[in-house]
Amino acid sequence: MLICLPLCSQNYTVTHYNTDNGLPQNSVKDIVKDRYGFIWLTTENGVVRYDGSVFNIFKDFPINNQRFTFFYGNVQKDSIFTGAGYHTVLLHNRTAKVLKSTGHFGFKYKYDHNRRLSESYNYHPNQGNPFYMMMKEGCYFITDSSVININPLSSKEKLLKINTVYKKRRTIFTLDEKLFHIDYASGKVYGIVNGRIKTQYDIPVVTDTNSTLVWSRVNNSVFIIKDQKIYSLSFEKGRFGSTLIADAGNINLQHLTCIYYDKVYQKLYLGSSIEGLTVLSFHQFSATKEKNSSTTVFYSTLPYDNTSIITPKGQLYNRNGMLSDRSFTSDSQYFMNYDPDKNIIVQDSGRLYTYLKSSSFSARNLAVKTTSTVVDFLYDDKHYYTVTRPMSRQFLGGSLYIYKDRSFNTVERVIHLDSEPTRLLMANGFLWVGTIHGLVKISLSTFKTKEIGTEKDIYIRNIILSNDGDLWITTLGKGFYLLKNDELIKMPLDPDKNLLSAHTILEDQKHFFGFRPITDCTECVNIIFWNLHAIEKTKFIITAIRKMKGSIPTNLMAAATSVETY
């Protein structure tokens, strides 16, 4: 049974926060309120504490990755955790600090049938990556096609065969320490107890395929978004209830990642993957117009022609906005590339597909099935090369695959990497692999490997070959480096330290480098120019290039995606 209740007031004020007014980055991953009343956010450039007026940013942690994800833990016990790569940060006593343990996302549960990291927060697709959830009744191991209950005392297992993914959305959620499964085919929600389906519920707003579910275990909350309306789901005395929290009107909910509703102060916090934080303050009698912001952000793009780019989802953009949508099927926003015939390679559910240029990228072929996640790809006159990482980050390291020819048909050589790879470049007779701990140099003639800079523990974000044959390195949180004689030389930063986590580097004809910082400014594209020939007299010129109708100038986007000179 479902009980529906309306909120008493729908008057609210909208306040929008991004990098222009306090946030370190516009991708808000998660939101939680601690026991002291502070609101905490995770972003890809640090953890943020918000007291209602001021953002306090924590990002100078002694770790090689400041890209934070989701919260978990116990608010009442003042023990909230979040992960960044292989590191864990604890929120305790109004501050944030790194735990000495190298465990990612806290605890590990190891069983003979599989070994994966535990995850206590999951509301969007994670296909191919089984995960653990520790409930009061025991541990659950969840795969795409089953839910396994593991008794904490006897370690006995109960297998429940159900599909936990439907059209790239998870069908599992928790509320009040109870596990539920959404069966879209039957239109039912099932309660799972001790590994068995015990109860069923009719909740049309949840089972509607046009609804979006956003849930958080640390906040013990479930929200449903349907037709621009945001509902809160409750479960009391064996019955579900839904409450209309807000009609979002013209607020963009397309890229919503997290929601927190503060009942005490009557505020609704909406985190976006690209637009920062939006706060709805209720019981007000005026509303401010939402600021225009960019419609999307991309972690990987390719130059499509001289005036436009294409994204892993097949969307074409120029300086005026989106031109068309090829509707690619891809579950990786970090990987796409061209093959030698200018077909576009994307990744989806453990497979690489090529969208064919001959069909205007409307038809696709299966290129290869993979047992790991492809991070980067390149080719030369004779071979294909890929670097991969394990699908589960409990397993460390990665691999370099060298294929027999310019296809994925036959693997000729596999080279193990001790650290997870992030980037692959071929230059000066070597393969250069960036990893989360440094650089690996691999000879193309002998295939001998040499680690460079691993003692610095730097998370390499990009490797760029300049016109004079030098290699330049951008990192996450540790600035940028020049490679000379197999040594990484740290370069000076700009006064505001915007270049701690630069995305990429562009070189002009006068040998000036242009850097794109991580700030993701929604009003302008900040480009910081650095003189290569005046290292002893380093000068930074910061320019703000205004966007046309909210989009980045296409010539800069195309140059940045091709990582070439302009």
N, C-alpha and C positions, 0 to 999 in steps of 0.2 A: 504494500500500500504506500502511496505517496501523498504527503500533505504539502500543499503549496501555500506560502504566506507572502504577502507583499511587504516591501519595506515602507515605513511610514512616510518617508519624504524622498522625493527625487530631485530636490534642489541641491546642486553642488557646484563648487568652484574647481576648475581644472588648473593644475600647475604642472609644467613640464620642465624636467631637468635633463641636461645633456652635458657635453664637454664644454659648452659655452658658459655654464653657470654652476660648476661644481664637481661634476663626475669626471673620473679619470679616463673613461672610455664609454662608448654608447651601447655596448652589449651587456645588458644586465641579465645575469644567469639565474639568480635566486635572491629571495628576500626572506628575512626572519626577524623577529623581535625578541631581544634577550630579556632576561628577568629584571633588568634595570630600566627597561622601557626604550632602549636604543633600537633603532631600525638598522639592520646590517644588510649590505648588498654584496654580491660577488660580481666581478667584471673580468674581462680579459686583460686588465691592467691593474689589478689590485683588489683588496677588500675595503669596503667603505662603511663607516659608521655615521649614522645620521641622527641628529638630535631634534629634528624639526625645523632647524634653521641653518645649520652648518654641516657640511660634509667633511669628515675626517678620514683621510685616505691612508691606508696601510699598504705599501707596495715595496718598501726597501727591505724585504726579507732576504736572508742569506741563502736563497735558493735560486736555481737556474731557470725558473719558470714562474711568471706572475699571472698566468692565465688560470683563474679560479673557476670552479664549477658550482656544485650544489652543496647545500647545508645538510647536515644530519647530526644526530645526537639527542641531547635532552635539555630543553630550555630551563625547566624547573631546577635542574641540578647545576645550571650554569656551565654546561659542557656542550658547546656547539662546535662542530668540526666542518672543515671544507678542504677539498683537495685541489692541488695544482700539480699536474704531472704525477710524479712519484712522491710528492711531499704532502704533508698534512699540517694544516694550521688550526689551532685551537682558539676559539673565542671564549674568554673567561675573565671575569672581573673587569669588564668594560674595555678590554684591550685584546689584541690578537698577537699570537706568537707561534713560531714554528715548533712542532714536536720533534724530538730527536729521532723517533721511530721513522723509518723509511717507508712504512706501509702506506699504501694509497687507499683512501677512503676507509681508514680504520682497520677493522678486523678482517682476518682471513679464515675461511672455513674450508678445510681440505679433505676431500674424500677421493677414494680410488677411482670413481667413475668420471670425475672431472675436477678441475681445480680452477676456480675463477675468483676474482675479487668480489667481496660482498658489496652490494649497493642497496642503500636504504632509501633512495630517492630516484624515481624513474617515472616520467610521464610522457616521454616521447620515444619514437622508435629506436630500438637498439638491436636490430635484427642480427642474428648470427652470434650474439654475445650473451650467453646465459649469465644469470646473476643470482646472488643469494639475498634473501630477506630473512632477518631474524625476528620472529614473532614470539609472543608470550607462550604459545603452544608448541614452539619448536622452530626449526629452521626450514625455509622453503628454498628449493633450487628451481629456478624458472627458466625454461628454454622457450623457443618459439612455438613448440608443439606439445609442451607438457608442463605440469607443476608437480614437483616431487617434495613430499613432506618428510623431513628427517627428524626422528625422535631424538631429543637432546641427551637422553639417558642411555638408550639401547642402540642408537644409530640406525635403527630399522627404518626402511623407506617405504612410502606409499606413493605409487605412481598414478597421477590423474592426467589422462590424455585430453588436452584441450588446446585450441589455438589461441595463443596469447598475443598474436599480432593480427590486426585486421586493416588492410589497406594502409599499411605503414603507420598504424597507431596501436599503442599498447592497449590490451583489453583487461589488464590487471590494475587494480588500485587498492589502497588501504584507507580505512576510516575507523577511528576508535580501536586501533590495534586488531582490526578484523580484515580479512582478505576477501576481496570480491572480484568476480569475473563478469565482463560484459559479453553477452552472446548476441551479436547484432542480427544473426540469422533468425533467431527465435524471438528477438525483442525482449529478452529477459536479462536480469542481473542475478547472478548466483552467489550465494555466500559459501565460502570454503572453510571448513573446520576440520583440523587434523587430517588434511589431505583428501577430504571427501566433500562433494557438494551436498550441503545440508538444507539450504533454503533457497527460494527463488522470489524475486520481486519484480513488479511491473513499474518501471520508471521511464516513461516515454521520453522525457527530456534528456536522459542519459543514453538510451539506446538509439536515439535518432542519429542517423549517420551524418547529418548536417551539424550536429553538436560537437563541440570540442571540450575535452576534459583536461583540466589542469589541477594536479593534486600534489600535496606536499605532506610527507609523513612527519617531518620535524614540527610542522605547524598544525598537524592533524586537521588538514583542510582539504576539501574537494570543491572545485568551482566548475560550473558548466557555462559555456558561452554558446548562445544560439540567437541568431538574428540580432546581433549587436547588444543583446541583453546578457548580463552577468548574474548567475544564480549561485548561491551557496548551498551545498548539500549537507544534510545532517542525518544522523542515525541514532534514534532514541527508542528504547523499549521495543526493539525489533522492527521498527518502522522507519522508512526514509522520509525525509521532508526536504523541500527546497524553498529557498527564500530569494526573491528577486532583490539583488543588491543595487543594481544600477542599470539604466539604459544608457549605453555608451555613446549613443548618437553618432556623430561623425568622427569619433576617436578611432584611430587605426588600431585594430586588434589582430591584424593579420600575422604579425610577427611576435605575438605575445609569448613569453617564456615562463613567467611566474606571476603569482598574485598573492598579496597578503592583505587581509581585511582587519584593521584595527578597530575593534568594537568599542574600546574605551574612548578613543578620540574621534570615532566616526570618520575614518579615512580609509580609502581603498588605494592600495599601491599596485601599479601595473608595470611589470618589467618587460622590456622589449629587447629583442636580439639586435636591433639596429637603431632604435630611437630613444634609448635611455630609459628614464623613469617618469611615469605619469602618476600624479597623485590627485585623487578625487576627494575633496573635503566636503562632507555633507552638512545639511542644515544651514547652508548659506543661501543668499537670495540673489546672487549674481554669478555669472559664469564668464570666464575669460576665453577668448578664442584660442584654440590650439595653434601653436606655432607650426608653420610649414616645416616639414623635415623630409629627409631623403626617403624614397620609397623602398630602398633596399641597400644592402651592403654585401660585398662578395669577398670570400677568402681566396677564390681562384677564378680567374677569367682568362679568356683568350682574345687577341685581336681578330675581329671578324673581317673587317675591311679597313680602308683608310680612315673611316669616320665612326666606326662602331665596334663594340665588343660583344662577346657572347658568354653567358654564365653556365655553370654545370646543370642548371635546369632548362637550358635552351632558350633563355630570354635574351633578346637583342636590345642593346641600349646605345644611344648616342647622346650628345650633350643636351638634348631636349627631353630625354626620358626614354621609356621603353618603346621600341619600334614594333616588335612582334614577339611571339612566343612559339618556339619549336617544340615545347613540351617534352623535354628529355626526361627519362626516368633515371634518377640518380639519387643515392642516399649519402653521397659524400660531397660536401660543399668545399672540401679542401683539395680535390684532385680533378683535373681534366687536362688533356693535352692533344696535340695533333700528331698523327702518324705521318710517314713519308708522303702519303697520297693526300694529305690535308683532310682526312677523315678525323672526326673528333672522338677521342677516347674518354669515356666516363666510367665510374664505378657504381655498381648497384648490387647489394645483397651477395657479396662474395664473388662477383663476376665483373670482368671488364667487357664493355660493349663499345663498338665503333659505330657512330652515326655517320652515314655515308654522304660524302660531298656530292656524289652523282645524283642523289635523291633530294638535294637541297636540305640535307640533314633530317629528313622525315623518316627514313628507314634505318634500321640498325641491325648489326650482326653481332653474335656472341664471339668475342675474341679469345677469352680464356677464363676458366674457373680458377679461383684462388682459395687457399686455406689461410691467407693472411691479408692484411690491409695494405694495398699499394699506396705508397707515399709519393713517389716521383717516378718519372719515366723519361728516357731519352733514347736516341738511336744515332748510329753513324752509318758509314757505307756498307757495313757488314752485319751488324748486330742490333738487337734490341737490348735495353738495359732497364731494370726496375730495382728500386729499393722498397722493402716491405717491413712492416712491423707485425707482431702477433695481434690477433683480434682482441685478446684479453691482455690488459696491461699488468697482470700478475706475472706474465712471462716476459722477461727482460730481453733486450737486444733486438736484432732484426737481421735481414739478409739482403745481399746484393745478388740479383739474378742476371746472368748473362745468357742470352738466347743464341741458338746456333746461327740464325739468320735474321732477317728483318721480318720476323713474325713471332707469335707466341707459341708456335707449335712444339718446339723442342728446347729444353733447357740444357745448355752446354756446360755451365759452371755455376756453382752457388758459393758465395763467400759469406761466412758468418760475421756479424757485427756485434760487438759487445754491448753497444748502446743503441737505443731506438733511433733510427734515421729520420731526418727531417727534410733533406734536400740532396739532390744529385746533380753534379756538373761535370762535363768533360772539358779539359783544357790542358795544354802543354804536355800532352802524352800521358796524362793521368786521369783517373776518375777521382773526383773529390766528393766525399759523402759528409754532409753536415749531420750531426747527431745532437741529442739533448745534452751531451757532455763535452763536445768538442768536434774536431775535424779528423777525418780518416782519408789518407792519401793512398791510392791503389794504382800500381803500375799496370799499364795496358799491355806490356810485353811479358812481365814475369808474374803479375797478379799478387806481388808482395804488398802487404799493407803496413802503413805507418800511422800511428796516432799522433795528432798534433794538437796541443793546447788542452788536452783532457785534464791537466792539472789545474787549469783555470776554471773548470766546471762551467762552461758557457753553453747555453742552449742556442744553437745556431738556427737562425730563422731563414737566412738567404745567403747565397754565394753568388757574387757578381764578378764577371771578367771585364776589366776595363780595356780601353783601346791599346794601352801599352803592355798588356799581358799580365797585369797584376790581378790578384784575387782579393776581393773585399768581402768582408763578412758582417752581416747584421745579426743581432742577437735579441733574445727576449730578456730585457731588463739589465743588460750589461754593456750597452753601447755598441760601437762598431770597431772593426779591426782591419788592419792591412796585413796580408801574408807576405813575408819576406824571408827567403832562405829557410823555409819550413818553420818559421816562428810567427806567431800571431802578435802583432804590435797594436796596442790599444791606442785609439785616436782620441783627441780631446773632444768633449761634448760642447754643445751650445749652452749658453748661460742658464736656460730654463730646463735643461736636461730632457728636452723633447725627443732626443735621439737615442735614449736608452733602449727603445724597442721599435726602431724604424722598420717599416715593411720592406722597403726596397730602395735601390739607388739608381738614379738616372744620370748619365754623363753627357755634357754638351760638348760642342766643338772646341771650346776654350778650356776644356778639362776641369770644369766645375762639376761637382756632384750635387744633384738635387735629391733630398731625402723626403720620404713621406712618413711623418710620425704616426704613432698609434692612436692619436687623439680622436680621429674620425669626426672632425668638426662638421657640423651640419649646415653651417652658413658659408664656409669657405674651405678651400683645400690648402692646407699649410704646407708649403714647400720650403725647406731650409737648404740653402746653397753653401757649399764648403769648397774652398780653393785647394785643389790637389797640389799645386806648385808653391804653396806658401805654408807648409806644415809648421815651420818655426814661427810664422806670423799668422796663425789660423784666424780667419775671419768668417763670420757667419752672416748671411743676409737672409732675413726671414721675410717672405712675401706672402700675402694673402690673395689668392686668385679667386675672385668671386665666381660663384656658380651661376650658370644660366638656368633659370627655372628649377633650381634645386638639384641640378646634376653637375657632376664633375666635368670639366672641359675634356672632350673626347681625345684630343691629341695627347694629353697627360695620361689618361686611362690606358690608351693603347700602348704608349711607351712603357708604362709601369708593368703591364701584363706581359709584354714581350721581354722585359728585363734587358733592353738593349739601349744603345745611345740614341739621343734625339738631337 
